[in-house]
């Protein structure tokens, strides 16, 4: 089995270095015959490309592919086009994996192929969120790390031929969100099943919350709303409405939990600041998710009304 790890990246050099160093430490055991790491730089404006070119000798498994800034969907498709493997592994450039990451995916895939008699499956590894940059793999597994997403490209492996039959990623998803779950809908309709692979562990690093991040987090909700409607127009089903929170239930839920908007990013600011000062940025982020969800759902309905969908 030849595995190609496809990683789109954009201005994430510090954590990308940790990601690539971890991938160079993979155990090469049966059924893996070889592996490569295809890094697709999505028009980074930091030193990502120059650093990779200068340090290529330290990363023998890495191949660099460059593109103008077009988003992760285009980057992943380009990575697949350049990949040589018969199995594609998708991870994000801020994921740091253990040395058994690839072998866990490979063995679980092979086992499932033999049991099913076909390759209509993908393995979904464990993603542990962490803000610990120096030692991301020291983070314990938490209840909040559980994900119910069907196909999330933070940590999946799939047969290349099955992936290509699905049509790959829709490049209309140029902003933040939903391109992987939309592909997941097409895979699900093809009869491709999700196989949990908890031994394939990746530690997803993100910086601890600061108040300076709040405007960007609000902007992301607007992007998610726009992309959510791209998703819904392709798959106008009740299931997708629930995935993107395009339901009356979600509108009522977030209005109630924010007391009709009284709990918002401005009114919560003193409490968020206090939690951050007390070393609880994770708790602050969970609290901030309440108004962020309300903002996102409201933006979604606003976009839908403008397009005649609500």
C-alpha positions in Angstrom: 0.0 0.0 0.0 1.4 3.4 -1.1 0.0 6.2 1.0 -0.1 9.9 -0.1 -0.7 12.4 2.6 -2.2 15.5 1.1 -1.8 18.7 3.1 -3.0 22.1 1.9 -1.4 25.0 3.8 -1.7 28.7 3.9 0.6 30.9 6.2 1.0 28.3 8.9 4.7 27.7 8.8 5.5 27.3 12.6 2.9 24.5 13.1 3.5 23.1 9.6 7.1 22.4 10.6 5.9 20.3 13.6 3.3 18.6 11.3 6.0 17.6 8.8 8.6 16.5 11.4 6.0 14.2 12.9 5.2 12.7 9.5 8.9 11.9 8.9 8.8 9.7 12.0 6.2 7.3 10.7 6.7 3.6 11.2 7.0 1.9 7.8 5.4 -1.5 8.4 3.2 -3.9 6.4 0.9 -3.3 4.7 2.6 0.1 3.9 5.2 -0.3 1.1 5.9 3.5 0.9 4.4 6.9 1.7 4.8 10.5 0.6 3.6 13.8 1.9 2.2 16.2 -0.7 2.2 19.8 0.6 0.1 22.2 -1.4 1.0 25.7 -0.7 -2.1 27.9 -1.3 -0.3 31.1 -2.1 1.2 31.7 1.3 2.7 35.1 2.0 4.9 34.0 4.8 8.2 32.1 4.4 6.5 28.7 3.9 7.8 28.0 0.3 11.3 29.3 0.9 11.6 27.4 4.1 10.5 24.1 2.4 13.0 24.7 -0.4 15.8 25.4 2.0 15.1 22.5 4.2 14.1 19.8 1.7 16.9 17.6 2.8 15.3 17.2 6.2 12.0 16.0 4.7 12.7 13.3 2.2 9.0 12.2 2.0 7.8 15.7 1.3 6.9 17.1 -2.2 5.9 20.7 -2.6 3.2 21.8 -5.0 2.3 25.5 -5.4 -0.8 27.3 -6.4 -2.3 30.8 -6.3 -4.6 31.3 -3.4 -7.7 29.3 -4.2 -8.8 27.7 -0.9 -8.4 24.2 0.6 -10.8 22.5 -1.8 -8.7 23.5 -4.8 -5.6 22.7 -2.8 -6.7 19.2 -1.9 -7.7 18.4 -5.5 -4.4 19.6 -6.8 -2.6 17.5 -4.2 -4.5 14.4 -5.3 -3.6 15.2 -8.9 0.1 15.2 -8.0 -0.1 12.2 -5.6 1.4 8.9 -6.6 -0.3 6.7 -3.9 -3.2 4.3 -4.2 -4.5 5.6 -0.8 -5.0 9.2 0.0 -4.7 10.5 3.5 -6.1 14.0 4.2 -4.9 16.0 7.2 -4.7 19.8 7.9 -1.4 21.6 8.2 -1.9 22.3 11.9 -2.2 18.6 12.8 0.6 16.8 14.7 0.4 13.0 14.5 1.9 10.1 16.4 4.4 7.7 14.8 1.7 5.0 14.4 -0.7 7.4 12.5 -0.2 6.0 9.0 0.1 2.4 10.0 -3.1 2.6 12.0 -5.0 3.9 9.0 -3.4 1.4 6.6 -4.2 -1.7 8.8 -7.8 -0.6 9.5 -8.4 0.0 5.8 -6.9 -3.3 4.8 -9.0 -5.1 7.4 -12.2 -3.5 6.3 -11.5 -4.1 2.6 -11.1 -7.8 3.4 -14.3 -7.9 5.5 -16.4 -6.1 3.0 -15.0 -7.5 -0.2 -14.7 -4.0 -1.7 -13.1 -0.7 -1.0 -16.2 1.4 -0.4 -15.0 2.8 3.0 -12.8 5.4 4.5 -11.1 5.5 7.9 -11.7 8.4 10.3 -9.0 9.0 12.9 -9.1 10.7 16.2 -8.6 14.5 16.4 -7.6 16.0 19.8 -7.8 19.8 20.0 -4.9 21.5 21.8 -3.5 25.0 22.3 -0.2 23.6 23.5 2.3 24.6 20.8 5.4 23.3 22.5 4.0 19.8 23.2 0.8 19.3 21.3 0.8 15.6 21.7 0.7 16.0 25.5 -2.9 17.0 25.4 -5.4 14.5 26.9 -8.4 13.3 25.0 -11.5 15.3 26.0 -15.3 14.8 25.6 -15.3 18.0 23.5 -13.0 16.3 21.0 -15.7 13.9 19.8 -17.0 14.7 16.3 -20.1 13.4 14.5 -19.0 14.7 11.1 -19.3 12.1 8.4 -16.2 13.0 6.4 -13.9 15.6 7.8 -10.5 16.2 6.2 -8.6 16.8 9.4 -7.9 13.1 9.6 -9.2 10.6 7.0 -7.8 8.0 4.6 -9.6 6.6 1.5 -8.9 4.5 -1.5 -7.8 6.8 -4.4 -10.1 5.3 -7.0 -13.1 5.6 -4.7 -12.3 9.2 -4.0 -11.8 10.0 -7.7 -15.2 8.4 -8.5 -16.8 10.8 -6.1 -15.7 13.8 -8.1 -13.3 15.2 -5.5 -13.9 18.5 -3.8 -16.2 21.2 -5.2 -13.9 24.2 -5.8 -16.9 26.6 -5.5 -16.1 26.3 -1.8 -13.5 29.0 -1.7 -14.3 30.5 1.7 -14.3 28.8 5.1 -16.3 25.7 5.7 -18.3 22.7 4.4 -16.3 21.5 1.4 -15.3 18.3 3.2 -18.8 17.5 4.5 -20.3 18.2 1.1 -17.9 15.6 -0.4 -19.0 13.3 2.5 -22.6 13.6 1.3 -21.6 12.4 -2.1 -19.5 9.5 -0.7 -22.4 8.5 1.6 -24.8 8.3 -1.4 -22.2 6.1 -3.2 -22.5 3.7 -0.3 -19.0 4.6 1.1 -19.0 3.9 4.8 -17.2 5.6 7.7 -14.9 3.3 9.7 -13.6 4.7 13.0 -9.9 4.4 13.5 -9.2 5.8 17.0 -5.5 4.6 16.9 -4.7 7.1 14.1 -4.3 10.1 16.4 -3.7 13.7 15.4 -3.4 16.7 17.7 -5.1 19.7 16.1 -3.3 22.8 17.3 -4.9 26.2 17.4 -3.8 29.3 19.3 -5.5 29.9 22.7 -8.4 32.4 22.4 -7.5 36.1 22.7 -9.9 39.0 22.4 -8.1 40.1 19.3 -9.3 37.0 17.5 -13.0 37.8 18.0 -13.5 39.9 14.8 -12.0 37.2 12.6 -14.1 34.5 14.3 -17.2 36.6 13.5 -16.1 37.0 9.9 -15.7 33.2 9.7 -19.3 32.8 10.6 -20.3 34.9 7.7 -18.1 32.8 5.4 -19.6 29.6 6.8 -23.1 31.0 6.0 -22.2 31.7 2.4 -20.6 28.3 1.9 -23.5 26.6 3.8 -25.9 27.7 1.1 -23.6 26.4 -1.6 -23.8 23.1 0.3 -27.6 23.3 0.6 -28.2 24.2 -3.1 -26.3 21.1 -4.1 -28.1 18.9 -1.5 -31.5 20.5 -0.6 -32.3 17.9 2.0 -33.5 17.9 5.6 -30.2 16.2 6.6 -28.1 19.0 5.1 -30.4 21.7 6.7 -29.6 20.2 10.1 -25.8 20.0 9.3 -25.6 23.7 8.4 -28.1 24.7 11.1 -30.6 26.0 8.5 -33.7 25.2 10.6 -36.2 26.9 12.9 -35.0 24.7 15.7 -31.5 26.1 15.5 -32.8 29.7 15.2 -34.8 29.2 18.4 -32.0 27.4 20.2 -29.4 30.0 19.8 -31.8 32.9 20.5 -32.8 31.2 23.8 -29.2 30.4 24.8 -28.1 33.9 24.2 -31.2 35.4 25.8 -32.2 37.0 22.5 -28.8 38.4 21.9 -28.2 39.9 25.3 -25.3 37.5 25.6 -23.1 38.7 22.8 -19.4 39.2 22.0 -19.6 42.7 23.5 -21.5 41.9 26.7 -19.4 38.8 27.3 -16.1 40.6 26.7 -15.3 41.3 30.4 -16.0 37.7 31.4 -14.0 36.4 28.4 -11.1 38.6 29.4 -11.3 37.4 33.0 -11.3 33.8 31.9 -8.3 34.3 29.6 -6.4 36.1 32.4 -7.1 33.2 34.7 -5.6 30.7 32.2 -9.0 29.4 30.9 -9.1 30.3 27.3 -10.7 27.0 26.4 -13.7 27.8 28.6 -13.8 31.3 27.2 -14.0 29.9 23.7 -16.8 27.5 24.6 -18.7 30.5 26.1 -18.1 32.6 23.0 -19.5 29.8 20.8 -23.0 30.8 22.0 -23.1 34.2 20.3 -21.0 32.9 17.4 -23.6 30.3 16.6 -26.4 32.9 16.8 -24.4 35.2 14.5 -23.8 32.3 12.1 -27.4 31.2 12.0 -28.6 34.7 11.5 -26.1 35.3 8.7 -27.3 32.0 7.1 -30.9 33.1 7.0 -30.0 36.6 5.8 -28.1 35.1 2.9 -30.9 32.6 2.2 -33.5 35.4 2.1 -31.3 37.3 -0.4 -31.2 34.3 -2.6 -34.9 33.5 -2.2 -34.3 30.3 -0.2 -36.0 31.4 3.0 
